[in-house]
Amino acid sequence: MKNNKISLVELIQILGEYRNNIIVNIKDLEENYQRTGIKRVKGVRDEKGKLLQPWLRIENIDNAEYIGMGEFHFNRNTATINMLIKRQVKLAKVVDKTPTLEIAGLLVNNLNSFNNYTVVRDGKINIKSLKVKISSKKLFDLLKEKGVLDAKDFDFRVKYSIRLDNLPLVAADSDYSNIDGLFNHLAEIKILNSIISAHLKKQSDLFVPEQLDELKNHYLSKNVYINFPTTNEYTDIQQALVNGTLESRLSYKIDIGSQDILNLSKLHSANKFLNRMYRLYDKKTGEIITKPSFEMVFNENLTVRQRLLSSRIKITKVDELMFPIFDNFLGLEQNGIVVNLLTKVGADSLVQLLQDKQTGKQISKEEMVTALTTANTKLEQYIEKIYQYKISPLVFYIGCTGVLPETIQVKAMTAEEAAAKYPNLQFSKNEQKGTLFAVGNSIISLYTKIEYYSKLVSVGI
């Protein structure tokens, strides 16, 4: 682990900070890039497996050799770093290349597409170097000081090569945040975010339903992001493995949890929990609504109550965590948890509307959708910050080294030992083979999972 060179993580942090002063040679990147996942093709397959391709396609507006440096993102539970690059594109018909300029009353001749380039995958370098031009002498001097550039003088016209494959992935003396108690707070935020997202599945604060339909028909999301349907290039995974189209590898997954809940994947989706634990019914007739969803909550004629649970339904620690948030949001219990969480992330408009609603004030659907949309964005940003600064760096370190940082001295446990000590924990098949560490009231779990990737698929995205 001892290495005097700057670590790749530190370099990524510098490049991210100065990304507006760097342009990347996209042609060089695409020519030398190796995919790390399964190749997917645009379209859907019919019942016979035939590929039905979209009737529109995207075309790059620019054909530039250099484009802006992308944003770097750490994966949340593997030692993986992706660089997200944005390109300006336009939509055109496949049959005659006729450009599509207007959809749903919007000009769409300058859309953005987003491509992920994997810099590090499961602790292994995937991009050996980046060919760049630098517009900031301050950045040039910093990279030179860190030993990343061997050029003598700054010249904004010169193409520099930043080597990545000769750097240690992490620094041995890295300092990591204390995660003790973080899981429960993160889980509460995720539960509330799931409730709000479920409200907004088919809602928009900008467009009417007819506009959403037209956007969808042109492969655009309600946020006006390009969203082509994609499918695997193969139709039979076993055959693809036999003929060499696909190969497999072991991927190390790292999760954080508590002594009661192993990780966030154990949480139920908002609509699933609503359907399992609550009844939605008509105020006048008392008729129970089958398969309730949060989208139905906008109907003023409907109300909700907790379901009368039979003895066959076992209440888990996940249920115990979710109940107070759902009860409070649905107005069944005044425990203040929702207001506290929304205030924490600065979603004040939704706080006010929920308080007004409890006093009997009439709230328009449009007003509520706008407040929910704003709150949804703030919750997602808050979650991302927690991962970015407190969880992902630790996950990356463990995934690269296979051990905990030296500052965390705890004994490893098998899943069997952890289950005996913490009987509320529930394990999937993969997790049963993992290694666990109790860090204060938190649990860090490390386990392997088989991942598939397309063999020798390179050049372009």
matplotlib code that plots the C-alpha trace (Angstrom):
import matplotlib.pyplot as plt

x = [0.0, 3.0, 3.3, 4.4, 2.3, -1.0, -3.8, -6.3, -9.1, -7.3, -6.7, -10.4, -11.2, -8.9, -10.2, -13.8, -13.1, -11.5, -13.7, -14.6, -11.0, -10.4, -11.5, -11.2, -10.3, -13.5, -12.3, -9.2, -11.4, -13.9, -11.3, -9.5, -12.5, -13.4, -17.0, -17.3, -21.0, -23.5, -23.9, -27.5, -29.1, -31.9, -35.4, -37.7, -38.2, -41.6, -42.9, -40.7, -37.6, -37.4, -35.8, -38.1, -36.1, -37.2, -38.5, -36.2, -32.5, -30.1, -27.4, -24.5, -24.9, -21.1, -18.5, -15.8, -12.6, -12.7, -15.6, -16.1, -14.7, -17.5, -18.7, -17.2, -19.4, -18.5, -20.6, -22.6, -21.6, -18.6, -15.1, -16.2, -15.8, -17.8, -17.3, -20.6, -20.1, -22.8, -23.2, -25.5, -27.7, -30.9, -33.6, -34.1, -36.4, -34.6, -36.3, -35.3, -33.1, -35.6, -34.9, -37.5, -37.6, -40.7, -42.4, -45.3, -44.8, -41.1, -38.1, -36.0, -33.3, -30.7, -31.1, -28.5, -27.4, -25.4, -22.8, -21.1, -17.4, -16.1, -12.7, -12.4, -14.4, -14.4, -11.0, -9.3, -8.4, -10.4, -9.2, -5.4, -5.1, -7.0, -5.9, -6.8, -6.3, -6.0, -7.1, -6.0, -2.4, -3.3, -4.6, -1.6, 0.8, -1.2, -1.1, 2.6, 3.2, 1.3, 3.5, 0.7, 2.0, 5.6, 5.3, 7.7, 5.7, 2.0, 0.5, -3.3, -2.9, -1.0, -2.6, -1.5, -1.8, -2.9, -1.8, -4.2, -2.9, 0.3, -1.3, -2.4, -6.1, -6.4, -4.0, -2.9, -3.5, -7.0, -9.3, -12.9, -16.1, -17.7, -20.7, -22.1, -25.8, -25.8, -27.9, -31.1, -31.1, -30.4, -33.1, -35.7, -34.8, -35.0, -38.4, -39.8, -38.2, -39.9, -43.3, -42.9, -41.5, -44.5, -46.9, -45.1, -44.8, -47.3, -47.3, -45.5, -45.3, -44.6, -46.7, -50.3, -51.0, -51.3, -47.8, -46.3, -47.8, -46.2, -42.9, -43.0, -43.9, -40.8, -38.6, -38.3, -38.9, -41.0, -37.6, -37.0, -34.2, -33.7, -35.0, -34.8, -35.9, -33.0, -32.6, -29.7, -28.1, -28.6, -31.9, -30.6, -28.0, -26.9, -26.3, -24.4, -22.1, -21.5, -20.7, -18.5, -20.7, -20.9, -18.3, -18.7, -16.7, -17.0, -17.8, -17.3, -20.3, -20.0, -23.1, -23.8, -26.7, -27.7, -27.9, -31.6, -31.5, -28.6, -28.9, -31.2, -32.3, -34.4, -36.8, -40.1, -41.1, -43.7, -46.5, -45.8, -45.8, -49.0, -50.7, -49.5, -50.2, -53.0, -56.5, -57.6, -61.3, -64.1, -65.2, -68.9, -69.4, -66.7, -65.7, -62.1, -59.7, -57.8, -54.1, -53.8, -51.0, -49.9, -51.0, -54.6, -54.1, -54.7, -58.3, -60.3, -63.0, -60.5, -59.2, -56.8, -56.5, -54.2, -55.1, -56.3, -53.4, -53.9, -51.7, -50.0, -48.3, -45.1, -44.0, -40.3, -37.8, -38.2, -41.9, -41.3, -39.0, -41.4, -44.7, -44.1, -43.1, -46.1, -48.6, -47.3, -47.3, -50.8, -52.1, -52.8, -50.3, -48.8, -45.3, -43.5, -41.0, -42.0, -41.7, -38.4, -37.0, -38.3, -37.0, -33.6, -33.3, -34.9, -38.2, -40.1, -42.9, -44.1, -43.8, -46.2, -48.7, -48.8, -49.5, -52.2, -53.8, -54.0, -55.9, -58.5, -57.3, -58.0, -54.8, -54.9, -53.3, -51.0, -49.7, -49.1, -47.3, -45.0, -44.1, -43.6, -41.4, -39.2, -39.0, -38.1, -35.2, -33.9, -34.2, -32.3, -29.6, -29.3, -29.0, -26.3, -24.3, -24.3, -23.0, -20.5, -18.8, -19.5, -20.1, -18.7, -15.1, -15.2, -16.9, -14.2, -11.4, -12.7, -13.5, -10.0, -8.0, -10.4, -9.9, -11.2, -9.1, -6.6, -8.6, -11.5, -10.3, -13.1, -13.3, -14.8, -17.9, -19.5, -23.1, -24.0, -22.2, -23.8, -27.3, -26.8, -25.7, -28.2, -31.3, -33.3, -30.9, -32.2, -29.7, -30.1, -28.3, -25.3, -25.2, -25.2, -21.6, -20.4, -18.2, -19.6, -18.1, -19.9, -18.7, -20.5, -24.2, -23.6, -22.9, -20.6, -21.1, -18.8, -19.9, -19.4, -21.9, -21.5, -21.7, -21.8, -20.2, -20.0, -16.7, -14.4, -16.9, -15.0, -14.9, -17.7, -20.6]
y = [0.0, 2.4, 4.7, 8.3, 9.0, 10.8, 8.3, 8.0, 9.0, 12.3, 12.9, 12.3, 14.9, 17.4, 16.7, 17.0, 20.4, 21.8, 20.1, 23.4, 23.9, 20.6, 19.3, 15.6, 14.1, 12.1, 10.3, 8.9, 7.9, 6.0, 4.3, 2.9, 2.3, -1.2, -1.8, -3.3, -4.4, -6.1, -4.5, -3.3, -2.3, 0.2, -1.3, -4.0, -7.6, -9.1, -12.5, -14.3, -12.5, -10.2, -6.8, -3.9, -0.7, 2.8, 5.0, 7.8, 8.0, 10.5, 12.4, 14.4, 18.1, 18.5, 16.3, 17.8, 16.1, 17.6, 17.9, 19.1, 16.9, 14.7, 14.5, 11.7, 9.4, 6.7, 3.6, 3.2, -0.4, -1.4, -0.1, 1.6, 5.1, 6.4, 9.5, 10.9, 12.9, 15.1, 15.5, 17.8, 15.8, 16.0, 13.5, 12.4, 9.8, 6.5, 6.1, 9.3, 11.2, 14.0, 16.0, 16.3, 19.9, 20.2, 17.9, 18.7, 22.4, 22.3, 22.9, 19.8, 20.6, 20.8, 17.9, 16.2, 12.6, 11.2, 8.4, 6.7, 5.8, 3.4, 4.6, 1.9, -1.2, -3.4, -2.0, -2.4, 0.5, 0.5, 3.8, 3.8, 7.5, 10.6, 12.9, 16.4, 20.1, 22.4, 26.0, 26.8, 27.4, 26.9, 23.4, 22.7, 23.6, 21.5, 18.4, 18.9, 19.3, 16.0, 14.3, 13.6, 15.7, 15.6, 18.6, 21.5, 24.6, 25.4, 25.7, 25.7, 24.5, 21.3, 17.9, 16.4, 12.8, 12.1, 8.6, 6.8, 3.2, 4.0, 5.5, 3.7, 3.6, 4.8, 6.4, 4.2, 7.0, 8.0, 9.4, 8.2, 9.6, 7.8, 5.9, 4.9, 5.7, 6.9, 4.0, 4.7, 8.4, 7.4, 4.8, 7.3, 9.7, 6.9, 5.8, 9.4, 9.8, 6.6, 7.8, 11.1, 9.4, 7.1, 10.1, 11.5, 8.4, 9.8, 13.4, 16.5, 20.1, 21.3, 19.2, 18.0, 14.3, 14.7, 16.3, 13.5, 11.0, 12.8, 13.0, 9.3, 8.5, 10.4, 8.6, 11.6, 11.5, 14.1, 15.8, 15.9, 13.4, 11.0, 7.6, 5.0, 1.5, -0.9, -4.7, -7.2, -8.0, -11.7, -13.6, -16.5, -15.9, -19.5, -19.7, -16.4, -17.7, -20.9, -19.2, -16.5, -13.5, -13.1, -13.8, -13.7, -12.3, -12.0, -8.5, -7.5, -5.7, -3.6, -2.4, -0.6, -1.4, -1.6, -4.4, -4.9, -4.2, -5.4, -2.8, -0.5, -3.1, -4.7, -1.7, -2.1, 0.1, 2.7, 1.2, -2.3, -1.2, 0.8, -2.2, -4.6, -2.5, 0.0, 0.1, 2.8, 3.2, 5.4, 8.0, 7.7, 4.1, 2.5, 0.4, -0.9, -0.1, -3.1, -2.6, 0.9, 3.2, 6.7, 8.1, 7.4, 9.6, 12.7, 11.6, 13.6, 11.0, 8.4, 8.0, 5.6, 3.6, 0.9, -2.6, -5.0, -7.4, -11.2, -13.3, -14.7, -11.3, -11.0, -7.5, -7.1, -4.4, -3.0, -2.6, -1.0, 1.6, 2.3, 2.5, 5.9, 7.6, 6.3, 7.0, 10.5, 11.3, 9.8, 11.9, 8.9, 9.8, 13.2, 12.2, 15.0, 12.7, 13.8, 17.5, 17.0, 15.1, 17.6, 20.5, 18.8, 18.9, 22.3, 21.2, 24.0, 24.3, 20.8, 21.2, 24.1, 22.3, 19.2, 21.4, 23.3, 20.0, 18.7, 21.9, 21.1, 23.7, 22.8, 22.2, 22.1, 19.0, 21.3, 23.0, 19.7, 18.2, 21.2, 21.0, 17.2, 17.6, 20.1, 18.0, 14.9, 16.7, 18.0, 14.5, 12.9, 15.5, 15.0, 11.2, 11.8, 14.0, 11.4, 8.8, 11.1, 12.3, 9.7, 6.2, 5.9, 6.7, 4.0, 1.5, 2.2, 1.7, -1.7, -2.8, -1.9, -3.4, -6.1, -4.9, -2.1, 1.0, 0.7, 3.2, 0.7, -2.3, -4.8, -8.6, -10.1, -12.3, -14.9, -14.4, -17.3, -15.7, -12.3, -14.0, -15.6, -12.3, -10.1, -12.3, -9.6, -9.5, -11.1, -12.5, -13.1, -16.1, -14.0, -12.3, -15.6, -16.2, -12.7, -11.3, -8.8, -6.2, -4.6, -1.0, 0.6, 0.2, -0.2, -3.3, -3.3, -6.3, -7.6, -10.3, -11.4, -11.5, -12.9, -10.1, -10.7, -8.6, -8.6, -10.0, -7.8, -5.1, -1.8, 1.3, 3.8, 3.9]
z = [0.0, 0.5, -2.5, -2.6, -5.8, -5.6, -5.4, -8.3, -5.9, -5.1, -8.8, -9.6, -6.9, -8.5, -12.0, -10.7, -9.1, -12.2, -14.8, -16.4, -17.2, -19.0, -22.4, -23.2, -26.6, -27.1, -30.2, -28.4, -25.5, -27.6, -29.8, -26.7, -24.4, -23.3, -22.1, -18.7, -18.8, -21.0, -24.4, -24.9, -28.1, -28.7, -29.0, -27.6, -28.6, -29.7, -28.5, -31.0, -29.9, -33.0, -32.3, -32.9, -33.2, -32.3, -35.1, -34.0, -33.5, -32.0, -33.9, -32.4, -33.1, -32.8, -34.4, -32.2, -31.3, -27.8, -25.4, -21.8, -19.0, -17.5, -14.0, -11.8, -9.8, -7.3, -7.3, -4.1, -3.3, -5.5, -6.1, -9.4, -10.7, -13.7, -15.8, -17.0, -20.3, -21.8, -25.5, -27.5, -29.8, -31.9, -32.8, -36.3, -38.0, -38.8, -42.2, -43.9, -41.3, -41.1, -37.9, -35.2, -34.1, -31.9, -29.5, -27.1, -27.7, -27.0, -29.2, -29.1, -31.6, -28.8, -26.4, -24.2, -24.2, -21.3, -21.7, -18.8, -19.2, -16.5, -15.2, -12.5, -12.4, -9.2, -8.2, -11.6, -13.9, -17.1, -18.7, -18.8, -19.7, -20.7, -23.6, -22.5, -23.1, -20.0, -20.0, -16.4, -15.5, -11.8, -12.7, -14.8, -12.0, -9.5, -11.7, -12.3, -8.6, -8.0, -10.5, -13.0, -15.8, -17.1, -19.3, -18.7, -19.6, -19.7, -23.1, -23.6, -27.2, -26.3, -25.9, -22.5, -21.5, -17.9, -16.9, -14.6, -14.7, -12.8, -9.8, -6.5, -6.4, -2.8, -0.3, 2.6, 5.1, 3.9, 6.5, 6.4, 8.1, 11.0, 9.6, 13.0, 13.1, 9.5, 8.2, 10.0, 9.0, 5.4, 5.4, 6.7, 3.9, 1.3, 2.6, 2.4, -1.1, -2.2, -1.0, -2.9, -6.0, -6.0, -6.0, -9.1, -11.3, -13.9, -12.7, -13.8, -12.6, -16.1, -18.5, -18.9, -19.5, -23.3, -23.4, -21.3, -23.7, -26.7, -24.9, -24.2, -27.8, -28.8, -26.2, -23.9, -20.1, -18.3, -17.5, -21.3, -21.1, -23.9, -22.8, -25.6, -24.6, -24.6, -24.5, -24.3, -27.6, -26.9, -26.3, -24.3, -21.5, -21.3, -25.0, -24.9, -22.2, -24.2, -27.5, -25.7, -26.4, -22.6, -19.9, -16.1, -13.2, -9.5, -8.3, -4.7, -3.1, 0.0, 1.9, 5.2, 7.5, 11.1, 13.6, 12.5, 8.8, 6.6, 3.9, 2.0, -0.5, 2.3, 2.3, 0.5, -2.3, -1.3, -3.3, -2.1, 1.5, 1.0, -0.6, 2.1, 5.2, 4.3, 2.9, 0.4, 0.2, -1.1, 1.6, 0.6, -0.3, 1.8, -1.2, -0.8, -3.7, -4.9, -5.6, -4.1, -5.2, -4.1, -7.5, -6.3, -3.2, -5.3, -5.6, -3.1, -2.7, -1.4, 2.2, 3.8, 7.0, 8.3, 7.3, 10.0, 10.0, 10.4, 12.6, 9.5, 8.8, 10.7, 11.5, 10.7, 11.7, 8.2, 8.8, 12.2, 10.5, 7.7, 9.6, 11.5, 8.2, 6.3, 9.1, 9.4, 5.7, 5.3, 8.3, 10.5, 13.2, 14.3, 15.1, 13.3, 11.5, 7.9, 8.7, 10.4, 7.4, 4.9, 7.0, 7.1, 3.3, 2.9, 1.3, 3.0, 0.4, 1.0, 4.8, 4.5, 2.2, 4.4, 7.5, 5.6, 4.5, 8.1, 9.1, 6.4, 3.8, 0.2, -1.8, -5.6, -7.3, -9.3, -6.2, -4.5, -7.5, -7.7, -4.0, -4.2, -7.3, -5.5, -2.4, -4.4, -6.0, -2.6, -1.0, -3.9, -3.7, 0.1, -0.4, -3.0, -0.7, 2.0, -0.3, -2.0, 1.2, 3.8, 2.3, -1.3, -0.4, 2.3, -0.1, -2.7, -0.2, 0.9, -2.6, -3.8, -0.8, 0.4, 4.0, 6.3, 6.9, 9.6, 11.7, 11.9, 14.0, 14.3, 14.0, 10.9, 11.2, 8.9, 8.0, 10.2, 13.2, 12.5, 12.3, 15.6, 17.2, 15.4, 14.8, 13.0, 10.0, 6.8, 4.2, 0.5, -1.1, -2.0, 1.3, 3.2, 1.8, 2.9, 5.6, 8.1, 10.4, 13.4, 13.6, 16.6, 15.9, 12.1, 10.0, 7.0, 4.8, 2.0, -0.4, -3.9, -6.8, -10.3, -12.9, -16.7, -19.4, -23.2, -24.4, -26.5, -27.1, -27.6, -29.7, -29.1, -26.8]

ax = plt.figure().add_subplot(projection="3d")
ax.plot(x, y, z, "-o")
ax.set_aspect("equal")
plt.show()
